[in-house]
């Protein structure tokens, strides 16, 4: 399965992927995503900027990740290890529930790191919902280091911020 840049033609499939993941997370008691996020406006912006990449399984998208340089303003108060370089950020890394546990998330993460390196980035930053222990564990196993926490509106628990030097 090849990782490719997704286009505007993939919008419907990408929206469906995030809906199915949101439902699965909710059923597991993980209130990470909802009908407000990630929404079609966020997804359309990712596609318009050309920063979303995905894996197909048959005719549907089964995994996706956004790699760009857009950081939340909340990151400014954190003390990052890479203070003088050019960081990239990972957003909305997701694998369809039917395909989880098959290493697809790890492949997307490795792709994001390589893509950032090729773009001249010195590190990767991300935030992850503390109520999603599977995601937190994946980033820790991949060598990401926790640098602090941030809070987002309408979210009851904080997000852990991670960084990996490239």
DSSP file (Angstrom, degrees, kcal/mol; ACC not computed):
  #  RESIDUE AA STRUCTURE BP1 BP2  ACC     N-H-->O    O-->H-N    N-H-->O    O-->H-N    TCO  KAPPA ALPHA  PHI   PSI    X-CA   Y-CA   Z-CA
    1    1 A X              0   0    0      0, 0.0     2,-0.3     0, 0.0    56,-0.1   0.000 360.0 360.0 360.0 122.2    0.0    0.0    0.0
    2    2 A X        -     0   0    0     54,-0.1    54,-0.6     1,-0.0     2,-0.6  -0.628 360.0-131.7 -90.5 143.5    1.5    3.2   -1.2
    3    3 A X  E     +A   55   0A   0     -2,-0.3     2,-0.3    52,-0.1    52,-0.2  -0.855  36.6 175.4 -93.8 125.1    1.2    6.6    0.6
    4    4 A X  E     -A   54   0A   0     50,-2.6    50,-2.9    -2,-0.6     2,-0.3  -0.889  38.1 -97.3-129.9 157.2    0.1    9.3   -1.8
    5    5 A X  E     -A   53   0A   0     -2,-0.3    48,-0.3    48,-0.2     2,-0.2  -0.595  44.0-133.4 -70.5 131.1   -0.8   13.0   -1.6
    6    6 A X        -     0   0    0     46,-2.8    46,-0.3    -2,-0.3     2,-0.2  -0.577  21.8-157.6 -87.5 153.5   -4.6   13.2   -1.5
    7    7 A X    >   -     0   0    0     -2,-0.2     3,-2.3    43,-0.0     4,-0.2  -0.640  38.3 -86.4-123.0 177.7   -6.5   15.7   -3.7
    8    8 A X  G >  S+     0   0    0      1,-0.3     3,-1.5    -2,-0.2     4,-0.3   0.798 123.5  65.4 -55.8 -29.5   -9.8   17.5   -3.8
    9    9 A X  G 3  S+     0   0    0      1,-0.3    -1,-0.3     2,-0.1     4,-0.3   0.687  97.2  56.4 -67.4 -16.8  -11.3   14.4   -5.5
   10   10 A X  G <> S+     0   0    0     -3,-2.3     4,-2.7     1,-0.2    -1,-0.3   0.405  76.5 102.8 -92.6   1.0  -10.6   12.5   -2.2
   11   11 A X  H <> S+     0   0    0     -3,-1.5     4,-2.8     1,-0.2     5,-0.2   0.908  79.9  47.2 -53.8 -51.4  -12.6   14.9   -0.1
   12   12 A X  H  > S+     0   0    0     -4,-0.3     4,-2.1    -3,-0.2    -1,-0.2   0.914 115.1  46.0 -59.9 -44.6  -15.7   12.7    0.3
   13   13 A X  H  > S+     0   0    0     -4,-0.3     4,-2.2     2,-0.2    -1,-0.2   0.873 113.3  49.6 -66.6 -37.6  -13.6    9.6    1.1
   14   14 A X  H  X S+     0   0    0     -4,-2.7     4,-2.3     2,-0.2    -2,-0.2   0.915 110.0  50.0 -69.5 -42.7  -11.5   11.5    3.6
   15   15 A X  H  X S+     0   0    0     -4,-2.8     4,-2.2    -5,-0.2    -2,-0.2   0.920 111.5  50.3 -58.3 -43.7  -14.5   13.0    5.4
   16   16 A X  H  X S+     0   0    0     -4,-2.1     4,-2.5    -5,-0.2    -2,-0.2   0.897 107.3  53.8 -63.2 -41.1  -16.0    9.5    5.6
   17   17 A X  H  X S+     0   0    0     -4,-2.2     4,-2.3     1,-0.2    -2,-0.2   0.952 110.9  45.2 -56.8 -51.1  -12.7    8.1    7.1
   18   18 A X  H  X S+     0   0    0     -4,-2.3     4,-2.6     1,-0.2    -1,-0.2   0.859 111.7  53.3 -65.4 -34.6  -12.7   10.7    9.9
   19   19 A X  H  X S+     0   0    0     -4,-2.2     4,-2.4     2,-0.2    -1,-0.2   0.937 110.4  46.5 -63.3 -45.8  -16.5   10.1   10.5
   20   20 A X  H  X S+     0   0    0     -4,-2.5     4,-2.1     1,-0.2    -2,-0.2   0.882 114.1  47.5 -66.2 -38.0  -15.9    6.4   10.9
   21   21 A X  H  X S+     0   0    0     -4,-2.3     4,-2.9    -5,-0.2     5,-0.2   0.914 110.3  52.7 -67.7 -42.4  -12.9    6.9   13.2
   22   22 A X  H  X S+     0   0    0     -4,-2.6     4,-2.5     1,-0.2    -2,-0.2   0.914 110.5  47.9 -58.7 -44.0  -14.8    9.5   15.3
   23   23 A X  H  X S+     0   0    0     -4,-2.4     4,-2.5     2,-0.2    -1,-0.2   0.923 112.4  48.7 -62.4 -45.2  -17.7    7.0   15.8
   24   24 A X  H  X S+     0   0    0     -4,-2.1     4,-1.3     2,-0.2    -2,-0.2   0.912 112.0  48.5 -63.0 -43.6  -15.3    4.2   16.7
   25   25 A X  H  <>S+     0   0    0     -4,-2.9     5,-3.0     1,-0.2     3,-0.4   0.930 111.5  50.3 -61.4 -45.3  -13.5    6.5   19.2
   26   26 A X  H ><5S+     0   0    0     -4,-2.5     3,-1.7     1,-0.2    -2,-0.2   0.906 107.6  52.7 -60.3 -43.1  -16.7    7.6   20.7
   27   27 A X  H 3<5S+     0   0    0     -4,-2.5    -1,-0.2     1,-0.3    -2,-0.2   0.783 108.4  51.9 -63.8 -26.3  -17.9    4.0   21.1
   28   28 A X  T 3<5S-     0   0    0     -4,-1.3    -1,-0.3    -3,-0.4    -2,-0.2   0.390 123.0-107.5 -88.6   2.5  -14.6    3.3   23.0
   29   29 A X  T < 5S+     0   0    0     -3,-1.7     2,-0.7     1,-0.2    -3,-0.2   0.638  77.6 134.6  81.7  14.3  -15.3    6.2   25.3
   30   30 A X      < -     0   0    0     -5,-3.0     2,-0.7    -6,-0.2     3,-0.4  -0.875  37.0-168.7-101.2 111.6  -12.6    8.4   23.7
   31   31 A X        +     0   0    0     -2,-0.7   125,-0.2     1,-0.2    -1,-0.1  -0.308  46.3 122.5 -96.5  49.5  -13.9   11.9   23.2
   32   32 A X  S    S+     0   0    0     -2,-0.7     2,-0.3     1,-0.1    -1,-0.2   0.930  74.6  21.9 -75.7 -48.9  -11.1   13.1   21.0
   33   33 A X        +     0   0    0     -3,-0.4     2,-0.2   -11,-0.2     5,-0.2  -0.805  66.1 164.9-120.5 160.5  -13.0   14.0   17.9
   34   34 A X  B >   -G   37   0B   0      3,-2.6     3,-0.5    -2,-0.3   -12,-0.1  -0.786  58.7 -63.6-153.9-164.6  -16.7   15.0   17.3
   35   35 A X  T 3  S+     0   0    0     -2,-0.2     3,-0.1     1,-0.2   -16,-0.0   0.658 130.2  53.0 -70.4 -12.6  -18.9   16.6   14.8
   36   36 A X  T 3  S+     0   0    0      1,-0.3     3,-0.5     3,-0.1     2,-0.3   0.727 102.7  68.7 -91.5 -25.1  -17.0   19.9   15.2
   37   37 A X  B <  S+G   34   0B   0     -3,-0.5    -3,-2.6     1,-0.4    -1,-0.3  -0.970 101.7  16.9-154.9 133.8  -13.5   18.5   14.6
   38   38 A X  S    S+     0   0    0     -2,-0.3    -1,-0.4    -5,-0.2     2,-0.2   0.483  91.9 172.2 -77.8 131.9  -12.2   17.4   12.2
   39   39 A X     >  -     0   0    0     -3,-0.5     4,-2.4     1,-0.1     3,-0.2  -0.470  49.0 -96.8-102.0 174.3  -14.9   19.0   10.0
   40   40 A X  H  > S+     0   0    0      1,-0.2     4,-2.6     2,-0.2     5,-0.1   0.784 121.6  57.6 -64.4 -26.6  -15.2   19.3    6.3
   41   41 A X  H  > S+     0   0    0      2,-0.2     4,-2.0     1,-0.2    -1,-0.2   0.920 108.8  44.9 -69.2 -43.1  -13.8   22.9    6.4
   42   42 A X  H  > S+     0   0    0     -3,-0.2     4,-2.2     2,-0.2    -2,-0.2   0.933 115.5  48.2 -62.7 -46.3  -10.6   21.7    8.1
   43   43 A X  H  X S+     0   0    0     -4,-2.4     4,-2.3     1,-0.2    -2,-0.2   0.907 110.0  51.4 -62.9 -43.1  -10.3   18.7    5.7
   44   44 A X  H  X S+     0   0    0     -4,-2.6     4,-2.7     1,-0.2    -1,-0.2   0.881 109.0  51.5 -63.0 -37.7  -10.9   21.0    2.6
   45   45 A X  H  X S+     0   0    0     -4,-2.0     4,-2.5     2,-0.2    -1,-0.2   0.919 108.6  51.1 -64.7 -42.9   -8.1   23.3    3.8
   46   46 A X  H  X>S+     0   0    0     -4,-2.2     5,-2.1     1,-0.2     4,-0.8   0.934 113.9  44.6 -58.0 -45.8   -5.7   20.4    4.2
   47   47 A X  H ><5S+     0   0    0     -4,-2.3     3,-0.5     1,-0.2    -2,-0.2   0.902 111.7  52.1 -66.2 -41.4   -6.5   19.2    0.6
   48   48 A X  H 3<5S+     0   0    0     -4,-2.7    -1,-0.2     1,-0.2    -2,-0.2   0.887 111.9  46.2 -62.8 -39.3   -6.3   22.7   -0.8
   49   49 A X  H 3<5S-     0   0    0     -4,-2.5    -1,-0.2    -5,-0.2    -2,-0.2   0.616 108.6-127.0 -78.6 -12.7   -2.8   23.2    0.7
   50   50 A X  T <<5S+     0   0    0     -4,-0.8    -3,-0.2    -3,-0.5    -2,-0.1   0.845  72.9 123.1  71.8  33.4   -1.7   19.8   -0.5
   51   51 A X      < +     0   0    0     -5,-2.1    16,-2.3    -6,-0.2     2,-0.5   0.320  42.3  92.3-111.2   6.8   -0.6   18.7    3.0
   52   52 A X  E     - B   0  66A   0     -6,-0.5   -46,-2.8   -46,-0.3     2,-0.3  -0.888  50.3-174.3-110.4 134.2   -2.7   15.5    3.5
   53   53 A X  E     -AB   5  65A   0     12,-2.9    12,-2.2    -2,-0.5     2,-0.3  -0.902   7.8-179.4-124.5 149.5   -1.4   12.1    2.6
   54   54 A X  E     -AB   4  64A   0    -50,-2.9   -50,-2.6    -2,-0.3     2,-0.4  -0.935  26.1-131.4-148.9 169.6   -3.2    8.8    2.6
   55   55 A X  E     -AB   3  63A   0      8,-2.2     7,-3.0    -2,-0.3     8,-1.2  -0.970  24.7-145.5-121.1 136.6   -3.2    5.1    2.1
   56   56 A X  E     - B   0  61A   0    -54,-0.6     2,-0.5    -2,-0.4     5,-0.2  -0.804  10.2-166.2-103.5 145.7   -6.0    3.3    0.2
   57   57 A X  E >  S- B   0  60A   0      3,-2.9     3,-1.5    -2,-0.4     2,-0.4  -0.930  73.6 -45.8-124.8 103.8   -7.4   -0.1    0.9
   58   58 A X  T 3  S-     0   0    0     -2,-0.5     4,-0.1     1,-0.2    -2,-0.0  -0.600 124.5 -20.4  68.9-127.6   -9.3   -1.1   -2.2
   59   59 A X  T 3  S+     0   0    0     -2,-0.4     2,-0.3    -3,-0.1    -1,-0.2   0.405 124.8  73.2 -95.5   1.9  -11.5    1.9   -3.2
   60   60 A X  E <  S-B   57   0A   0     -3,-1.5    -3,-2.9   -46,-0.0     2,-0.5  -0.824  82.8-109.7-120.0 158.7  -11.4    3.7    0.2
   61   61 A X  E     +B   56   0A   0     -2,-0.3    -5,-0.3    -5,-0.2     3,-0.1  -0.705  31.8 177.5 -80.5 127.8   -8.9    5.7    2.2
   62   62 A X  E     +     0   0A   0     -7,-3.0    34,-3.2    -2,-0.5     2,-0.3   0.495  64.2  17.5-111.8  -7.1   -7.9    3.6    5.2
   63   63 A X  E     +BC  55  95A   0     -8,-1.2    -8,-2.2    32,-0.3     2,-0.3  -0.972  61.3 177.1-161.8 149.8   -5.3    6.0    6.7
   64   64 A X  E     -BC  54  94A   0     30,-2.5    30,-2.7    -2,-0.3     2,-0.3  -0.991   6.2-176.0-153.3 157.0   -4.3    9.6    6.5
   65   65 A X  E     -B   53   0A   0    -12,-2.2   -12,-2.9    -2,-0.3     2,-0.5  -0.977  17.6-141.3-153.1 144.8   -1.9   12.2    8.0
   66   66 A X  E     -BC  52  91A   0     25,-2.5    25,-2.2    -2,-0.3     2,-0.5  -0.928  17.2-173.9-106.8 131.9   -1.3   15.9    7.6
   67   67 A X  E     + C   0  90A   0    -16,-2.3     2,-0.2    -2,-0.5    23,-0.2  -0.983  28.0 120.9-127.7 119.5    2.3   17.2    7.5
   68   68 A X  E     - C   0  89A   0     21,-2.1    21,-3.9    -2,-0.5    -2,-0.0  -0.828  67.1-101.6-155.0-167.8    2.8   20.9    7.5
   69   69 A X  S    S+     0   0    0     19,-0.3     2,-0.7    -2,-0.2    18,-0.1   0.241  73.6 122.2-111.8  11.9    4.5   23.7    9.4
   70   70 A X        -     0   0    0     19,-0.2     2,-0.4     1,-0.0    -2,-0.1  -0.668  41.2-171.4 -83.1 115.7    1.3   25.1   11.0
   71   71 A X        -     0   0    0     -2,-0.7     2,-0.1    18,-0.0    -2,-0.1  -0.815  28.1-108.1-105.7 145.0    1.6   25.2   14.8
   72   72 A X    >   -     0   0    0     -2,-0.4     3,-1.9     1,-0.1     4,-0.3  -0.421  26.8-124.0 -61.5 143.1   -1.2   25.9   17.2
   73   73 A X  G >  S+     0   0    0      1,-0.3     3,-1.3     2,-0.2     4,-0.3   0.757 110.2  70.5 -59.8 -23.4   -0.7   29.3   18.9
   74   74 A X  G >  S+     0   0    0      1,-0.3     3,-0.8     2,-0.1    -1,-0.3   0.688  83.2  70.6 -68.2 -17.7   -0.8   27.3   22.2
   75   75 A X  G X  S+     0   0    0     -3,-1.9     3,-1.7     1,-0.2    -1,-0.3   0.735  78.3  80.2 -69.1 -21.7    2.6   25.8   21.3
   76   76 A X  G <  S+     0   0    0     -3,-1.3    -1,-0.2    -4,-0.3    -2,-0.1   0.795  88.1  53.0 -60.4 -31.1    4.3   29.2   21.9
   77   77 A X  G <  S+     0   0    0     -3,-0.8    -1,-0.3    -4,-0.3     2,-0.2   0.569  92.2  94.0 -83.7  -6.8    4.3   28.8   25.7
   78   78 A X  S <  S-     0   0    0     -3,-1.7     2,-1.0    -4,-0.2    70,-0.1  -0.522  77.3-125.5 -86.2 153.0    6.0   25.4   25.6
   79   79 A X        -     0   0    0     68,-0.5     2,-0.2    -2,-0.2    -2,-0.1  -0.820  33.1-166.8-100.3  98.2    9.8   24.9   25.9
   80   80 A X        -     0   0    0     -2,-1.0     3,-0.1     1,-0.1    45,-0.0  -0.505  25.6-134.2 -83.6 151.8   10.7   22.9   22.8
   81   81 A X  S    S+     0   0    0      1,-0.2     2,-1.2    -2,-0.2     3,-0.2   0.878 100.7  61.7 -71.0 -38.5   14.1   21.2   22.4
   82   82 A X        +     0   0    0      1,-0.2    -1,-0.2     2,-0.1     5,-0.1  -0.756  62.6 153.9 -90.8  95.0   14.4   22.5   18.9
   83   83 A X  S    S+     0   0    0     -2,-1.2    -1,-0.2     1,-0.1    -2,-0.1   0.630  71.8  31.8 -98.8 -15.9   14.3   26.3   19.5
   84   84 A X  S    S+     0   0    0     -3,-0.2    -1,-0.1     2,-0.0    -2,-0.1   0.484 102.6  82.8-121.1  -5.8   16.3   27.5   16.4
   85   85 A X  S    S-     0   0    0      1,-0.0     2,-0.6    37,-0.0    36,-0.1   0.052  85.8 -91.4 -87.6-162.4   15.4   25.0   13.7
   86   86 A X        -     0   0    0     34,-0.2    36,-2.1    38,-0.0    37,-0.8  -0.896  44.4-160.2-116.6  97.4   12.5   24.6   11.3
   87   87 A X  E     - d   0 123A   0     -2,-0.6     2,-0.3    34,-0.2    37,-0.2  -0.494   6.0-155.8 -81.7 148.6    9.9   22.3   12.8
   88   88 A X  E     - d   0 124A   0     35,-2.7    37,-2.3    -2,-0.2     2,-0.4  -0.736  14.9-140.1-105.4 165.6    7.2   20.5   10.9
   89   89 A X  E     -Cd  68 125A   0    -21,-3.9   -21,-2.1    -2,-0.3     2,-0.4  -0.964   2.4-143.5-130.6 147.7    3.9   19.4   12.5
   90   90 A X  E     +C   67   0A   0     35,-2.2    37,-0.5    -2,-0.4     2,-0.3  -0.915  24.1 177.8-107.0 135.0    1.8   16.3   12.3
   91   91 A X  E     +C   66   0A   0    -25,-2.2   -25,-2.5    -2,-0.4    -2,-0.0  -0.977  55.4   1.1-134.2 148.4   -2.0   16.7   12.4
   92   92 A X  E     -     0   0A   0     -2,-0.3     2,-0.4     1,-0.2   -28,-0.1   0.755  65.5-179.9  51.9  38.4   -5.0   14.3   12.2
   93   93 A X  E     +     0   0A   0    -28,-0.1     2,-0.3   -27,-0.1   -28,-0.2  -0.586  17.9 166.9 -68.0 126.0   -3.0   11.0   11.8
   94   94 A X  E     -C   64   0A   0    -30,-2.7   -30,-2.5    -2,-0.4     2,-0.4  -1.000  30.0-163.9-150.5 143.3   -5.8    8.4   11.6
   95   95 A X  E     -C   63   0A   0     -2,-0.3   -32,-0.3   -32,-0.2     5,-0.1  -0.997  36.8-106.4-129.2 133.7   -6.3    4.8   10.6
   96   96 A X    >>  -     0   0    0    -34,-3.2     3,-2.2    -2,-0.4     4,-0.5  -0.270  31.7-119.3 -55.3 139.3   -9.7    3.3    9.9
   97   97 A X  G >4 S+     0   0    0      1,-0.3     3,-0.9     2,-0.2    -1,-0.1   0.817 112.3  59.0 -53.6 -34.6  -10.8    1.0   12.8
   98   98 A X  G 34 S+     0   0    0      1,-0.2    -1,-0.3     3,-0.0    -2,-0.1   0.662 111.9  41.0 -69.3 -14.5  -10.9   -2.1   10.5
   99   99 A X  G X4 S+     0   0    0     -3,-2.2     3,-0.9   -37,-0.2     5,-0.4   0.330  84.8 120.8-116.9   4.7   -7.2   -1.6    9.7
  100  100 A X  T <<  +     0   0    0     -3,-0.9    -3,-0.0    -4,-0.5    -4,-0.0  -0.352  67.1  35.4 -70.4 153.0   -5.8   -0.7   13.1
  101  101 A X  T 3  S+     0   0    0     -2,-0.0    -1,-0.2     1,-0.0    -4,-0.0   0.574  90.3  98.7  81.8   9.9   -3.1   -2.9   14.6
  102  102 A X  S <  S-     0   0    0     -3,-0.9    -2,-0.1     0, 0.0    -1,-0.0   0.261 101.7-101.5-111.3   9.6   -1.6   -3.6   11.2
  103  103 A X  S  > S+     0   0    0      3,-0.0     4,-2.1    -4,-0.0     5,-0.1   0.541  86.8 123.3  85.3   7.0    1.3   -1.1   11.4
  104  104 A X  H  > S+     0   0    0     -5,-0.4     4,-2.6     2,-0.2     5,-0.2   0.908  73.6  50.8 -69.8 -41.1   -0.4    1.5    9.1
  105  105 A X  H  > S+     0   0    0      1,-0.2     4,-2.3     2,-0.2    -1,-0.2   0.916 110.8  49.7 -60.4 -42.6   -0.2    4.2   11.8
  106  106 A X  H  > S+     0   0    0      2,-0.2     4,-2.6     1,-0.2    -1,-0.2   0.902 110.4  50.5 -62.7 -41.7    3.5    3.5   12.2
  107  107 A X  H  X S+     0   0    0     -4,-2.1     4,-2.5     2,-0.2    -2,-0.2   0.916 110.8  48.8 -62.9 -43.0    4.0    3.7    8.4
  108  108 A X  H  X S+     0   0    0     -4,-2.6     4,-2.5     2,-0.2    -2,-0.2   0.895 111.9  49.8 -63.4 -39.6    2.2    7.0    8.2
  109  109 A X  H  X S+     0   0    0     -4,-2.3     4,-2.2     2,-0.2    -2,-0.2   0.924 111.5  47.5 -65.6 -44.6    4.3    8.4   11.1
  110  110 A X  H  X S+     0   0    0     -4,-2.6     4,-2.4     1,-0.2    -2,-0.2   0.889 111.5  51.8 -63.2 -38.9    7.5    7.2    9.4
  111  111 A X  H  X S+     0   0    0     -4,-2.5     4,-3.0     2,-0.2     5,-0.2   0.934 108.4  51.1 -60.8 -46.0    6.3    8.8    6.1
  112  112 A X  H  X S+     0   0    0     -4,-2.5     4,-2.3     1,-0.2    -2,-0.2   0.899 110.5  49.3 -59.9 -41.5    5.6   12.1    7.9
  113  113 A X  H  X S+     0   0    0     -4,-2.2     4,-2.4     2,-0.2    -1,-0.2   0.930 113.4  45.4 -64.0 -45.6    9.1   12.1    9.4
  114  114 A X  H  X S+     0   0    0     -4,-2.4     4,-2.7     2,-0.2    -2,-0.2   0.908 112.1  51.8 -65.4 -41.4   10.8   11.4    6.1
  115  115 A X  H  X S+     0   0    0     -4,-3.0     4,-1.4     1,-0.2    -1,-0.2   0.913 110.8  48.4 -60.4 -43.0    8.7   14.0    4.4
  116  116 A X  H  <>S+     0   0    0     -4,-2.3     5,-2.7    -5,-0.2     4,-0.2   0.910 110.7  50.8 -64.7 -42.7    9.7   16.5    7.0
  117  117 A X  H ><5S+     0   0    0     -4,-2.4     3,-1.8     1,-0.2    -2,-0.2   0.937 109.3  50.5 -59.0 -47.1   13.3   15.6    6.6
  118  118 A X  H 3<5S+     0   0    0     -4,-2.7    -1,-0.2     1,-0.3    -2,-0.2   0.791 106.7  55.7 -63.3 -27.4   13.1   16.0    2.9
  119  119 A X  T 3<5S-     0   0    0     -4,-1.4    -1,-0.3    -5,-0.2    -2,-0.2   0.445 123.5-105.8 -83.8  -0.2   11.5   19.5    3.4
  120  120 A X  T < 5 +     0   0    0     -3,-1.8   -34,-0.2    -4,-0.2    -3,-0.2   0.648  65.7 155.9  87.7  15.8   14.5   20.5    5.5
  121  121 A X      < -     0   0    0     -5,-2.7    -1,-0.2    -6,-0.2   -34,-0.2  -0.453  35.7-156.6 -76.6 150.4   12.8   20.4    8.9
  122  122 A X  S    S+     0   0    0    -36,-2.1    44,-2.7     1,-0.2     2,-0.3   0.559  72.7   3.3-101.0 -13.1   14.8   19.9   12.0
  123  123 A X  E     -dE  87 165A   0    -37,-0.8   -35,-2.7    42,-0.3     2,-0.4  -0.977  62.2-125.8-161.0 168.6   12.1   18.4   14.1
  124  124 A X  E     -dE  88 164A   0     40,-2.4    40,-2.2    -2,-0.3     2,-0.3  -0.990  23.0-169.4-125.2 137.5    8.5   17.3   14.2
  125  125 A X  E     +dE  89 163A   0    -37,-2.3   -35,-2.2    -2,-0.4     2,-0.3  -0.898  13.3 156.1-121.9 152.8    5.9   18.5   16.7
  126  126 A X  E     - E   0 162A   0     36,-1.9    36,-2.8    -2,-0.3     2,-0.4  -0.980  30.1-133.8-163.6 164.1    2.4   17.3   17.5
  127  127 A X  E     - E   0 161A   0    -37,-0.5     2,-0.4    -2,-0.3    34,-0.2  -0.975  20.0-166.6-125.3 146.7   -0.3   17.2   20.1
  128  128 A X  E     - E   0 160A   0     32,-2.6    32,-2.8    -2,-0.4     2,-0.2  -0.995  30.1-104.6-137.3 138.4   -2.2   14.1   21.1
  129  129 A X  E >   - E   0 159A   0     -2,-0.4     3,-1.9    30,-0.2     7,-0.3  -0.398  23.3-144.7 -61.4 122.7   -5.4   13.7   23.2
  130  130 A X  T 3  S+     0   0    0     28,-1.9    -1,-0.2     1,-0.3    29,-0.1   0.747  97.2  65.9 -65.0 -21.6   -4.4   12.3   26.6
  131  131 A X  T 3  S+     0   0    0     27,-0.3     2,-0.6     1,-0.2    -1,-0.3   0.376  87.1  74.8 -80.6   5.8   -7.6   10.3   26.6
  132  132 A X    <>  +     0   0    0     -3,-1.9     4,-2.2     1,-0.1     3,-0.5  -0.756  57.7 175.8-117.2  82.0   -6.3    8.2   23.7
  133  133 A X  H  > S+     0   0    0     -2,-0.6     4,-2.5     1,-0.2     5,-0.2   0.792  76.5  59.6 -61.5 -28.9   -3.7    5.9   25.3
  134  134 A X  H  > S+     0   0    0      2,-0.2     4,-1.9     1,-0.2    -1,-0.2   0.928 109.3  42.3 -63.9 -44.3   -3.1    4.0   22.1
  135  135 A X  H  > S+     0   0    0     -3,-0.5     4,-2.0     2,-0.2     5,-0.2   0.919 113.6  51.9 -68.2 -43.7   -2.1    7.1   20.2
  136  136 A X  H  X S+     0   0    0     -4,-2.2     4,-2.1    -7,-0.3    -2,-0.2   0.934 111.4  48.4 -57.4 -46.4    0.0    8.4   23.2
  137  137 A X  H  X S+     0   0    0     -4,-2.5     4,-2.8     1,-0.2    -1,-0.2   0.876 106.6  56.2 -62.7 -39.1    1.8    5.0   23.3
  138  138 A X  H  X S+     0   0    0     -4,-1.9     4,-1.5     1,-0.2    -1,-0.2   0.925 109.6  45.3 -60.2 -44.6    2.5    5.0   19.6
  139  139 A X  H  <>S+     0   0    0     -4,-2.0     5,-2.4     2,-0.2    -1,-0.2   0.901 113.0  49.9 -68.7 -39.2    4.3    8.3   19.7
  140  140 A X  H ><5S+     0   0    0     -4,-2.1     3,-1.7     1,-0.2    -2,-0.2   0.932 110.3  50.3 -63.2 -44.4    6.3    7.4   22.8
  141  141 A X  H 3<5S+     0   0    0     -4,-2.8    -1,-0.2     1,-0.3    -2,-0.2   0.810 106.0  57.7 -62.8 -28.8    7.3    4.1   21.1
  142  142 A X  T 3<5S-     0   0    0     -4,-1.5    -1,-0.3    -5,-0.2    -2,-0.2   0.394 125.6-100.2 -84.4   3.9    8.4    6.0   18.0
  143  143 A X  T < 5 +     0   0    0     -3,-1.7     2,-0.2     1,-0.3    -3,-0.2   0.621  69.1 151.3  91.7  13.1   10.8    8.1   20.1
  144  144 A X      < -     0   0    0     -5,-2.4     2,-0.4    -6,-0.1    -1,-0.3  -0.579  35.5-142.0 -78.4 142.7    8.8   11.3   20.6
  145  145 A X  E     -F  163   0A   0     18,-3.0    18,-1.9    -2,-0.2     2,-0.3  -0.893  13.6-121.6-110.6 133.1    9.5   13.2   23.8
  146  146 A X  E     +F  162   0A   0     -2,-0.4    16,-0.2    16,-0.2     3,-0.1  -0.536  29.9 174.3 -72.9 132.2    6.8   14.9   25.8
  147  147 A X  E     -     0   0A   0     14,-3.0   -68,-0.5     1,-0.4     2,-0.3   0.477  56.3 -60.6-116.9  -6.6    7.4   18.7   26.2
  148  148 A X  E     -F  161   0A   0     13,-0.9    13,-3.2   -70,-0.1    -1,-0.4  -0.952  52.5 -83.4 155.2-172.3    4.2   19.8   28.0
  149  149 A X  E     -F  160   0A   0     -2,-0.3     2,-0.3    11,-0.2    11,-0.2  -0.917  26.3-170.4-128.7 155.4    0.4   20.0   27.8
  150  150 A X  E     -F  159   0A   0      9,-2.2     9,-3.1    -2,-0.3     2,-0.4  -0.933  15.8-134.5-136.3 161.5   -2.1   22.3   26.2
  151  151 A X        -     0   0    0     -2,-0.3     2,-0.3     7,-0.2     7,-0.1  -0.936  12.3-157.6-118.8 143.0   -5.9   22.7   26.5
  152  152 A X    >   -     0   0    0     -2,-0.4     3,-1.5     5,-0.4     5,-0.0  -0.884  34.0 -92.2-114.4 150.6   -8.3   23.2   23.6
  153  153 A X  T 3  S+     0   0    0     -2,-0.3     3,-0.1     1,-0.3    -1,-0.0  -0.269 109.5  16.1 -58.5 145.5  -11.8   24.7   23.9
  154  154 A X  T 3  S+     0   0    0      1,-0.2     2,-0.5     2,-0.1    -1,-0.3   0.628 100.0 112.9  65.4  16.5  -14.6   22.2   24.5
  155  155 A X    <   -     0   0    0     -3,-1.5    -1,-0.2     1,-0.1    -3,-0.2  -0.983  53.1-159.6-119.7 126.6  -12.2   19.4   25.4
  156  156 A X  S    S+     0   0    0     -2,-0.5     2,-0.3  -125,-0.2    -1,-0.1   0.775  75.3  48.5 -77.7 -27.0  -12.3   18.2   29.0
  157  157 A X  S    S-     0   0    0      1,-0.1    -5,-0.4    -5,-0.0   -26,-0.1  -0.820  87.8-108.5-115.3 155.5   -8.8   16.7   29.1
  158  158 A X        -     0   0    0     -2,-0.3   -28,-1.9    -7,-0.1     2,-0.4  -0.194  24.2-122.0 -75.7 170.0   -5.5   18.2   28.0
  159  159 A X  E     -EF 129 150A   0     -9,-3.1    -9,-2.2   -30,-0.2     2,-0.4  -0.922  20.2-130.0-110.4 137.7   -3.4   17.3   25.0
  160  160 A X  E     -EF 128 149A   0    -32,-2.8   -32,-2.6    -2,-0.4     2,-0.5  -0.701  18.0-142.6 -84.1 137.9    0.2   16.1   25.3
  161  161 A X  E     -EF 127 148A   0    -13,-3.2   -14,-3.0    -2,-0.4   -13,-0.9  -0.900  21.1-172.4-104.2 130.3    2.7   17.9   23.1
  162  162 A X  E     -EF 126 146A   0    -36,-2.8   -36,-1.9    -2,-0.5     2,-0.3  -0.837   7.7-169.0-121.0 156.2    5.4   15.8   21.7
  163  163 A X  E     -EF 125 145A   0    -18,-1.9   -18,-3.0    -2,-0.3     2,-0.4  -0.996   5.8-169.1-143.6 146.4    8.6   16.5   19.7
  164  164 A X  E     -E  124   0A   0    -40,-2.2   -40,-2.4    -2,-0.3     2,-0.3  -0.984  20.8-135.5-136.0 126.5   11.1   14.5   17.8
  165  165 A X  E      E  123   0A   0     -2,-0.4   -42,-0.3   -42,-0.2   -43,-0.1  -0.601 360.0 360.0 -77.6 139.9   14.4   15.8   16.5
  166  166 A X              0   0    0    -44,-2.7   -43,-0.2    -2,-0.3    -1,-0.1   0.414 360.0 360.0-101.9 360.0   15.2   14.7   13.0
